[in-house]
Amino acid sequence: MTTEWTCPGCGHAQLFEGGRYLPLEEDVPASGLQDRAQVRVVCDRCGAAHLIVPPLIVDLLPSLLVFVADADRPTLLEEFRELLDDLAEEIAEERFATILASSYQVVVGLDGLHRLLDLVLGGATMEMLLPATYVVPMCAHLHLLVVAKEYADAGRDADAYQVLLRSAAHALYNPDFFRELSGYAHTAGDHEVAEAALTEAELQEAGHSHVWIVLLPAGTHIGEEDPPADLCPPTLFARVRDTSQPILPDPYVAARAGMLVGEIERAIVHLGPTWELSFYRETMTIQFEQWLESQELRYDPQDLVEIFVTERREALPEPDDTLGPEELGRLGAILADSGHEQQALPVLHRAIGDAAPGTMPIARYNLAALLDRTGAAAEAVPLYRDVAAGTDLVSASMALLALGRLYQERGDDQEARLAFDDAVSLGHPAHGPQALLELARLEGRRGDTATQESHLVELVEAQIEDVSEAAALDLGVLRIREGDAAGAVPMLELAADSLDDEIADAATELLSQLRAR
């Protein structure tokens, strides 16, 4: 990399080839940075030798990558890439590949580097600049490549192409995505889009392939005022401020996440809940929930949830004549699961409208469950019974368990016991133990504590996640009532380790009360 240097002795300006890659350990003292960074330059005019600090790429493993420039200029992003290319042979091949996809910071001089390192140690807020969509998982389009592949594997090449084409309307940085889009467009016969997508991929790869981020003191953000000059070169920042989003606004992230989940669910409607689609649907939804909880949001989380839900719904197909009964059933279930219950009801009714009794058990169960929780339990009962009488083990055991709970809520313990007994007898590995837990509670209310304890002990020994912990909590409570505090403690300790917060909290509170006696 060619850099201009001016001799401090005679004022002569000359060019020199310089730049260094400095991999640092976390315990390197700041005082040692200058010695490691300096290079010797000899003035062409006066012959004086000087030690100077050239442009640096400082690599503080595993995650802090810093470009230390000699001065603030609007071209620093390009200079970083040029220097990285020049230094490629000095960097281990595996690490270089990682750097190419990494974010980095830009500072001027060692003073800026020292300030940045102090900030990292003291806690910092990260603001993403160019190109921000590349580093936010919920805003990447990689999941949609999985969706497209699922469509293609099912022989639905047109749908595979369309899902990527719809997504390309959203601004993003990802050359790999555009290369895939080009391939799908070519297969679909849309050669114009294929060529345009390939050109976009090449342009992105030829340009800036990193994410520039700015670290700020913890709890602060880039707002109306420019960030501190020692953490963000102002000339460089001025160049990109009007052409890029300093951070991804909360509504944008929520909308993008909703769109991605909706596209995955659209594919589930068409193709069924394949393992890949189900996995990514759950992963994206969890990521969104974690984002709401962990980020320093500038918007009301409830407003962001509404944006997410709206975009998620927009991506789903409409319940028109192009959808068959099975697809309508899956669409209805997704609508119900995502909070659109009133829209889900007519879709599920249509799904089973012309189906013979005993067929489409999952759709019937979903409709019954939706009627049950929306205050139409009387309409749910015959649907539950129809599903329970069928041959599909999963839906039949689910229906019996739900039917038993419905009768419990009505106070009809006799009918509830019959339903739970039938659910247990089917032997489903998940629903059977849940039904047995409900039976144990029925026996307890009836006063048959011996049978209750027998059921609970069986469930605890079965070591079934959540069910065993719930049974342990019930058994601990039962033993406390019987005066057996010593026998209650190990049960409550087991329940206190539950991943279910309600179970764990209740067990922890009871243990505290016992130990306080």
LINKA-V78950 format. One line per field, one symbol per residue. ss: DSSP state (@ for helix, = for strand, . for the rest). burial: 1 if it has 9 or more other C-alpha atoms within 8 Angstrom, else 0. A space follows every 50 residues. Layout:
BEGIN
ss->???
burial->???
END
This chain:
BEGIN
ss->.=====......=====..=====.....@@@@@@@@=====......== ===..=====...======......@@@@@@@@@@@.@@@..@@@@@@@@ ..======@@@@@@@@@@@@@@.=======.@@@..@@@..@@@@@@@@@ @@@...@@@@@@@@@@@@......@@@@@@@@@@@@@...@@@@@@@@@@ @@@@@@....=======................@@@@@@@@........@ @@@@@@@@@@@@@@@@@@@@@...@@@@@@@@@@@@@@@@@@@@...... @@@@@@@@@@@@@@@.........@@@@@@@@@@@@@...@@@@@@@@@@ @@........@@@@@@@@@@@@@...@@@@@@@@@@@@....@@@@@@@@ @@@@@@@@@@..@@@@@@@@@@@@@@....@@@@@@@@@@@@@@@@..@@ @@@@@@@@@@@@....@@@@@@@@@@@@@@@...@@@@@@@@@@@@.... @@@@@@@@@@@@@@@@.
burial->00000010000101000111110100000000110011000010000000 00111111111000111111010101000111110010001000010000 01111111110111110010000110111111110001111011111111 11000110111011100000010110111111111101010011111101 11011001111111111000010000100111111111101001110101 10111111111111111110110000110110011011000100000000 00011011111111110010001011111111111100011011101111 11000001011011111111110001101110111111010010111111 11111111000110111111111101010011111111111111000100 11101110110001011111111111111100011011111111110100 00111111011000000
END
